[in-house]
Amino acid sequence: MQRRDFLSGLAGVAVAPQFASFATGAEAKPKTILLRSAWDTINIGDIGHTPGTLRVLEQFLPNVQVVLWPSSINEPIEKMLTKRFPKLRIVRGSLPAKDAAATPVSAAIAEADLVIHNSSMSQSVTLMNYCRQIGKPFGYFGQSYFENFATPENMAGLNATAFTYCRETITLEMLLEKGLKAPVYGFNPDGCFGIDVRNDAAADAFLKEKGLEARKFITVQLRTNTQKHPGTDSFLNPANPTPQQQADDERRAEVFRQLIIKWVKVTGLKVLISPEVEKEITHNKRLILDRLPAETAKNVVLRDKFWNADEAASVFAQAHTVVCHEPHSCIIALAAGTPILHTYSRFHSPKWHMFDDIGLEIMTADIDNYPTDDIIARLFAIHDDYPKAKQRVKDAMAFVYKKFGESTTVIGNLLG
């Protein structure tokens, strides 16, 4: 609570005087936001940012039109979005090259009153710099960065934004140390916390097929040091993991195996191994399911097909607890009122601190540094007093929406 009180105060000191009054008068023309989002189609977190932030903007700024510029979208995701947000307009394409003719994207930016870059770990500053060059108000809605992002050039860009909100305070404090002086800055939760899309029919059919009953199963998912897309290679998703990276995968998988064995033995309940990222389906099988004792494996189900964020949300809403190395399955679960255990690695990014910042430190565990027994004990602490765990989730989400209310008031003032 002390951390949350600090964050509540921070927003107050960060709001510049020119944004101090909220304009409520009728407008002849609705204000428009261009939202850059929809980062990928094979990661329910990268999918979930978009409906989450759209819901937040709809709730707090109902008279504002939103145009979505997706980075990557497919037909099922588009259908999910337009079903939930029937007035949503989507613009496709890219920014024009230097001195090239206008594109649909640049035209949409020119028409917009404000451009927002949605929550992410993106290091790209192309859109920020483009908006700065043409004088278009631009802001970040819940960003995380590694420290190497904070070059003098990038800091100058951040200081020219209309607002820079970070989704966890590790990034915020790092940027402040590097000289962040944007007119508005502060902590704003990841937009995915706003998600409310559902596909109950698909979820119910899946759970029935697999014999999973509401609140009588946990979900588990590992993250591995493996490539995200075929033919790609990156620092966090290597095509050719080193022996150390492979050893890290093995060590982390052993934690999950022991957790599953203890859960099944003590509770007699089931486990769903579910993917946040499509690539992990194969690795969840080879590193977890295939190595479980036969008597444990009888109570374990592997989700062997990828899913959209709405079906995942409907399944998580019926889970007992969501245990995940990745953060966004946990966020989707919290939005549905389900307790979580985020088994994070500090190596992957400062995203793990999002849960500490909303008061859920007790529902996180450093998988690289906590003893396995301590991690398992955190899961059973949730199980042993489940009503208290659910109340913690409710309190955390109330704080999340308090912060969303503060940040959207700032955005409303800018549009006013």
C-alpha positions as CSV (number, residue, x, y, z in Angstrom):
1,M,0.0,0.0,0.0
2,Q,2.9,2.4,0.7
3,R,4.2,1.8,-2.9
4,R,0.7,2.5,-4.3
5,D,0.4,5.6,-2.2
6,F,3.7,6.8,-3.6
7,L,2.6,6.2,-7.1
8,S,-0.7,8.0,-6.6
9,G,1.2,11.1,-5.4
10,L,3.6,10.9,-8.3
11,A,0.9,11.5,-10.9
12,G,-0.1,14.7,-9.2
13,V,3.4,16.3,-9.3
14,A,3.9,15.1,-12.9
15,V,0.9,17.0,-14.4
16,A,2.1,20.3,-15.9
17,P,0.0,23.4,-15.3
18,Q,-1.0,23.7,-19.0
19,F,-3.0,20.5,-18.6
20,A,-4.6,21.3,-15.3
21,S,-8.2,21.8,-16.4
22,F,-10.5,19.3,-18.1
23,A,-12.5,20.7,-21.0
24,T,-16.1,19.4,-21.0
25,G,-17.8,21.6,-23.5
26,A,-19.5,20.2,-26.6
27,E,-17.3,19.8,-29.6
28,A,-18.4,20.4,-33.2
29,K,-16.1,17.6,-34.3
30,P,-15.2,14.6,-32.1
31,K,-11.6,14.4,-31.1
32,T,-9.5,11.6,-32.6
33,I,-6.7,9.5,-31.2
34,L,-4.5,7.4,-33.5
35,L,-3.4,4.3,-31.5
36,R,-0.3,2.5,-32.5
37,S,-0.6,-1.1,-31.2
38,A,-1.3,-4.8,-32.1
39,W,2.3,-5.8,-32.0
40,D,2.1,-9.5,-33.0
41,T,-0.4,-12.3,-33.7
42,I,1.4,-15.2,-32.0
43,N,1.5,-13.8,-28.5
44,I,-1.7,-13.2,-26.5
45,G,0.0,-10.3,-24.6
46,D,0.9,-8.6,-27.9
47,I,-2.7,-9.2,-28.9
48,G,-4.2,-8.2,-25.6
49,H,-2.7,-4.7,-25.3
50,T,-5.0,-3.5,-28.0
51,P,-8.5,-4.5,-26.7
52,G,-7.3,-3.5,-23.2
53,T,-6.4,0.0,-24.1
54,L,-9.4,0.4,-26.4
55,R,-11.6,-0.5,-23.5
56,V,-9.8,2.0,-21.2
57,L,-10.2,4.8,-23.7
58,E,-13.9,3.8,-24.3
59,Q,-14.7,3.9,-20.6
60,F,-12.9,7.1,-19.7
61,L,-13.1,9.1,-22.9
62,P,-16.4,7.8,-24.5
63,N,-16.7,10.7,-27.0
64,V,-13.3,10.3,-28.5
65,Q,-12.9,8.4,-31.8
66,V,-10.0,5.9,-31.9
67,V,-8.2,4.9,-35.1
68,L,-6.0,1.8,-34.8
69,W,-2.7,1.5,-36.7
70,P,-1.8,-2.2,-36.1
71,S,1.8,-3.4,-36.4
72,S,0.6,-7.0,-37.0
73,I,-3.0,-8.2,-37.3
74,N,-4.8,-11.1,-38.7
75,E,-8.5,-11.9,-39.5
76,P,-9.4,-13.5,-36.2
77,I,-7.9,-10.6,-34.2
78,E,-9.6,-8.0,-36.4
79,K,-13.0,-9.8,-36.0
80,M,-12.5,-9.9,-32.2
81,L,-11.7,-6.2,-32.1
82,T,-14.5,-5.0,-34.4
83,K,-17.0,-7.2,-32.6
84,R,-16.2,-5.6,-29.2
85,F,-15.5,-2.1,-30.7
86,P,-17.8,-1.8,-33.7
87,K,-16.9,1.9,-34.3
88,L,-13.2,1.2,-34.5
89,R,-11.5,2.3,-37.7
90,I,-8.3,0.5,-38.7
91,V,-5.6,2.0,-40.9
92,R,-2.9,-0.1,-42.5
93,G,0.5,0.6,-44.0
94,S,3.6,2.4,-43.0
95,L,5.0,5.9,-42.6
96,P,6.3,7.4,-45.8
97,A,10.0,7.4,-46.6
98,K,11.7,10.8,-46.5
99,D,10.3,13.1,-49.1
100,A,7.9,10.4,-50.4
101,A,4.2,10.8,-51.0
102,A,1.8,10.6,-48.2
103,T,0.5,7.2,-47.1
104,P,-2.8,6.2,-45.5
105,V,-0.9,6.1,-42.2
106,S,0.6,9.6,-42.5
107,A,-2.8,10.9,-43.5
108,A,-4.4,9.3,-40.4
109,I,-1.7,10.9,-38.3
110,A,-2.4,14.3,-39.9
111,E,-6.1,14.0,-39.1
112,A,-5.6,12.8,-35.5
113,D,-5.6,15.2,-32.6
114,L,-3.2,12.9,-30.7
115,V,-1.0,9.9,-31.4
116,I,-0.5,7.3,-28.7
117,H,2.0,4.5,-28.7
118,N,0.5,1.6,-26.7
119,S,2.2,-0.4,-24.0
120,S,5.3,-2.4,-25.1
121,M,9.0,-2.9,-24.9
122,S,9.6,-1.3,-28.3
123,Q,12.9,0.5,-28.6
124,S,11.9,2.1,-31.9
125,V,11.6,5.9,-31.8
126,T,10.5,6.3,-35.5
127,L,6.9,7.2,-34.7
128,M,7.9,9.5,-31.8
129,N,10.4,11.3,-34.1
130,Y,8.0,11.6,-37.0
131,C,5.3,13.2,-34.8
132,R,7.9,15.5,-33.3
133,Q,9.0,16.6,-36.8
134,I,5.5,17.4,-37.9
135,G,4.4,19.0,-34.6
136,K,1.8,16.3,-33.8
137,P,1.1,15.7,-30.1
138,F,2.4,12.2,-29.1
139,G,2.5,10.1,-26.0
140,Y,3.5,6.8,-24.5
141,F,0.7,4.8,-22.7
142,G,2.7,2.5,-20.4
143,Q,6.2,1.8,-21.8
144,S,9.1,-0.3,-20.5
145,Y,12.7,0.1,-21.6
146,F,16.1,-1.4,-21.0
147,E,18.7,1.1,-19.7
148,N,20.5,1.3,-23.1
149,F,17.5,3.0,-24.6
150,A,18.2,6.2,-22.6
151,T,20.6,7.9,-25.1
152,P,20.8,11.7,-25.2
153,E,18.9,11.7,-28.5
154,N,16.1,9.4,-27.2
155,M,15.8,11.4,-24.0
156,A,15.4,14.6,-26.0
157,G,12.6,12.9,-27.9
158,L,10.9,11.7,-24.6
159,N,11.1,15.2,-23.2
160,A,9.3,16.5,-26.3
161,T,6.3,14.1,-25.8
162,A,3.0,15.3,-24.6
163,F,3.2,12.5,-22.0
164,T,5.4,9.6,-21.2
165,Y,3.8,7.0,-19.0
166,C,5.8,3.9,-17.8
167,R,4.0,0.7,-16.9
168,E,6.5,-0.1,-14.1
169,T,8.6,2.1,-11.8
170,I,12.0,0.5,-12.7
171,T,11.8,2.1,-16.1
172,L,10.3,5.3,-14.7
173,E,13.1,5.7,-12.1
174,M,15.8,4.9,-14.7
175,L,14.4,7.6,-17.1
176,L,14.2,10.2,-14.3
177,E,17.9,9.5,-13.5
178,K,18.7,10.0,-17.2
179,G,16.9,13.4,-17.2
180,L,13.3,12.7,-18.1
181,K,11.5,16.1,-18.1
182,A,8.5,15.5,-20.3
183,P,5.5,17.9,-19.6
184,V,3.7,14.8,-18.1
185,Y,5.3,11.6,-16.9
186,G,4.5,9.0,-14.4
187,F,3.3,5.4,-13.8
188,N,0.4,4.1,-15.8
189,P,-0.5,0.4,-15.9
190,D,0.0,-1.7,-19.0
191,G,-3.0,-1.2,-21.3
192,C,-3.7,-4.9,-21.3
193,F,-5.1,-4.6,-17.8
194,G,-8.2,-3.1,-19.4
195,I,-9.0,-6.2,-21.4
196,D,-12.6,-7.5,-21.3
197,V,-13.0,-9.4,-24.6
198,R,-14.3,-12.9,-24.1
199,N,-15.0,-16.1,-26.1
200,D,-17.0,-18.1,-23.6
201,A,-18.4,-20.6,-26.1
202,A,-14.9,-21.6,-27.3
203,A,-13.5,-21.7,-23.8
204,D,-16.4,-23.8,-22.4
205,A,-16.1,-26.3,-25.3
206,F,-12.4,-26.6,-24.7
207,L,-12.7,-27.1,-20.9
208,K,-15.5,-29.6,-21.3
209,E,-13.4,-31.6,-23.9
210,K,-10.4,-31.7,-21.5
211,G,-12.4,-32.4,-18.3
212,L,-11.4,-29.1,-16.7
213,E,-13.9,-27.7,-14.1
214,A,-14.1,-24.1,-13.0
215,R,-11.7,-23.1,-10.3
216,K,-10.4,-26.7,-10.1
217,F,-7.3,-26.3,-12.3
218,I,-4.3,-24.0,-12.5
219,T,-2.6,-23.0,-15.7
220,V,1.2,-23.1,-16.1
221,Q,3.4,-21.7,-18.8
222,L,7.2,-21.6,-19.3
223,R,9.3,-19.2,-21.3
224,T,12.3,-20.6,-23.2
225,N,15.3,-19.2,-24.9
226,T,14.2,-20.1,-28.3
227,Q,13.3,-18.2,-31.5
228,K,10.0,-16.5,-31.7
229,H,9.4,-16.8,-35.4
230,P,11.0,-19.3,-37.9
231,G,14.1,-17.7,-39.4
232,T,14.4,-15.0,-36.7
233,D,17.1,-14.4,-34.1
234,S,17.2,-11.9,-31.3
235,F,18.7,-11.4,-27.9
236,L,15.7,-12.6,-26.0
237,N,14.5,-15.1,-28.5
238,P,17.7,-16.7,-29.9
239,A,17.7,-19.0,-33.0
240,N,20.7,-20.9,-31.5
241,P,20.6,-20.8,-27.7
242,T,23.9,-21.1,-26.0
243,P,24.6,-24.0,-23.6
244,Q,23.9,-21.6,-20.7
245,Q,20.6,-20.6,-22.1
246,Q,19.6,-24.2,-22.6
247,A,20.7,-24.9,-19.1
248,D,18.5,-22.0,-17.9
249,D,15.5,-23.5,-19.7
250,E,16.1,-26.9,-18.1
251,R,16.5,-25.4,-14.6
252,R,13.3,-23.3,-14.9
253,A,11.3,-26.2,-16.4
254,E,12.3,-28.3,-13.3
255,V,10.8,-25.7,-11.1
256,F,7.5,-26.0,-13.0
257,R,7.6,-29.8,-12.9
258,Q,8.1,-29.8,-9.2
259,L,5.3,-27.3,-8.7
260,I,2.9,-29.4,-10.8
261,I,3.8,-32.6,-9.0
262,K,3.2,-31.0,-5.6
263,W,-0.1,-29.4,-6.8
264,V,-1.5,-32.6,-8.1
265,K,-0.4,-34.7,-5.2
266,V,-1.7,-32.3,-2.5
267,T,-4.9,-31.0,-4.1
268,G,-5.9,-33.8,-6.6
269,L,-6.8,-30.9,-8.9
270,K,-5.7,-30.5,-12.6
271,V,-3.2,-28.5,-14.5
272,L,-3.5,-26.9,-17.9
273,I,-0.2,-26.1,-19.6
274,S,-1.3,-23.1,-21.7
275,P,0.6,-20.9,-24.2
276,E,1.1,-17.2,-24.0
277,V,3.4,-17.4,-27.0
278,E,2.7,-19.9,-29.8
279,K,6.3,-21.1,-30.0
280,E,6.2,-22.4,-26.4
281,I,3.6,-25.1,-27.1
282,T,6.4,-27.4,-28.3
283,H,8.8,-26.5,-25.5
284,N,6.1,-26.9,-22.8
285,K,5.5,-30.4,-24.1
286,R,9.2,-31.5,-24.3
287,L,10.4,-29.7,-21.1
288,I,7.4,-30.2,-18.8
289,L,4.6,-32.6,-19.9
290,D,6.9,-35.3,-21.3
291,R,9.0,-35.4,-18.2
292,L,6.3,-35.7,-15.6
293,P,5.7,-38.9,-13.7
294,A,2.8,-40.9,-15.2
295,E,0.7,-40.6,-12.1
296,T,1.0,-36.8,-12.3
297,A,0.6,-36.5,-16.1
298,K,-2.9,-38.0,-15.8
299,N,-4.0,-34.7,-14.3
300,V,-2.2,-32.5,-16.8
301,V,-3.6,-31.2,-20.1
302,L,-1.5,-29.5,-22.8
303,R,-3.1,-26.8,-24.9
304,D,-1.5,-27.9,-28.2
305,K,-3.2,-25.2,-30.4
306,F,-2.7,-21.5,-30.1
307,W,-5.6,-19.3,-29.2
308,N,-6.8,-15.7,-29.4
309,A,-6.8,-13.4,-26.4
310,D,-10.5,-13.6,-26.0
311,E,-10.6,-17.4,-25.6
312,A,-7.6,-17.3,-23.3
313,A,-9.4,-14.7,-21.1
314,S,-12.5,-16.9,-20.8
315,V,-10.4,-19.8,-19.8
316,F,-8.3,-17.8,-17.3
317,A,-11.6,-16.5,-15.8
318,Q,-12.4,-20.1,-14.8
319,A,-8.9,-21.1,-13.6
320,H,-8.0,-21.3,-9.9
321,T,-4.7,-19.6,-10.4
322,V,-2.6,-18.6,-13.5
323,V,1.1,-19.5,-13.0
324,C,3.2,-18.0,-15.8
325,H,6.8,-17.0,-16.6
326,E,5.4,-14.4,-19.1
327,P,3.5,-11.4,-17.6
328,H,0.5,-10.9,-19.9
329,S,-1.3,-14.2,-19.2
330,C,-1.1,-13.0,-15.6
331,I,-2.5,-9.6,-16.6
332,I,-5.4,-11.1,-18.5
333,A,-6.1,-13.3,-15.5
334,L,-6.1,-10.4,-13.1
335,A,-8.5,-8.5,-15.4
336,A,-10.9,-11.5,-15.1
337,G,-10.5,-11.6,-11.3
338,T,-8.3,-14.7,-11.1
339,P,-5.2,-14.9,-8.8
340,I,-1.8,-15.3,-10.3
341,L,1.8,-16.4,-9.6
342,H,4.2,-14.6,-11.9
343,T,7.4,-16.6,-12.0
344,Y,9.6,-14.0,-13.6
345,S,13.2,-13.6,-14.7
346,R,14.8,-10.2,-14.2
347,F,16.9,-10.9,-17.3
348,H,13.9,-10.7,-19.6
349,S,13.0,-7.0,-18.8
350,P,11.7,-4.8,-16.0
351,K,8.1,-5.8,-16.9
352,W,8.0,-8.2,-13.9
353,H,7.8,-5.1,-11.6
354,M,4.3,-4.2,-12.9
355,F,2.8,-6.5,-10.3
356,D,4.8,-5.1,-7.4
357,D,3.7,-1.6,-8.5
358,I,0.0,-2.5,-8.1
359,G,0.5,-4.2,-4.7
360,L,0.8,-7.9,-5.7
361,E,4.4,-8.6,-4.6
362,I,3.1,-11.7,-2.8
363,M,2.0,-13.1,-6.2
364,T,5.4,-12.9,-7.8
365,A,8.5,-15.1,-7.5
366,D,11.9,-14.8,-9.1
367,I,12.4,-18.2,-10.7
368,D,16.1,-17.7,-11.1
369,N,16.7,-16.8,-7.4
370,Y,13.9,-18.1,-5.2
371,P,14.2,-21.7,-3.9
372,T,11.7,-24.0,-5.6
373,D,10.0,-24.7,-2.3
374,D,9.5,-21.0,-1.7
375,I,7.9,-20.6,-5.1
376,I,5.6,-23.6,-4.5
377,A,4.7,-22.2,-1.1
378,R,3.5,-19.0,-2.7
379,L,1.1,-21.0,-4.9
380,F,-0.2,-22.8,-1.8
381,A,-0.6,-19.6,0.1
382,I,-3.1,-18.6,-2.6
383,H,-4.8,-21.9,-2.4
384,D,-5.0,-22.0,1.4
385,D,-6.8,-18.7,1.7
386,Y,-8.4,-18.3,-1.7
387,P,-11.0,-15.6,-0.7
388,K,-8.1,-13.4,0.5
389,A,-6.2,-14.0,-2.7
390,K,-9.2,-12.9,-4.7
391,Q,-9.7,-9.8,-2.6
392,R,-6.0,-8.9,-3.3
393,V,-6.8,-9.2,-7.0
394,K,-9.8,-7.0,-6.6
395,D,-7.9,-4.3,-4.6
396,A,-5.0,-4.3,-7.2
397,M,-7.5,-3.9,-10.1
398,A,-9.2,-1.0,-8.3
399,F,-5.8,0.7,-8.0
400,V,-5.1,0.0,-11.7
401,Y,-8.4,1.7,-12.7
402,K,-7.6,4.6,-10.4
403,K,-4.4,5.1,-12.4
404,F,-6.2,4.7,-15.7
405,G,-8.6,7.4,-14.6
406,E,-5.7,9.8,-13.8
407,S,-3.9,9.2,-17.1
408,T,-7.0,9.5,-19.2
409,T,-7.9,12.7,-17.5
410,V,-4.6,14.1,-18.7
411,I,-5.3,12.8,-22.2
412,G,-8.7,14.4,-22.1
413,N,-7.2,17.7,-21.1
414,L,-4.8,17.5,-24.0
415,L,-7.7,16.9,-26.4
416,G,-9.8,19.6,-24.7
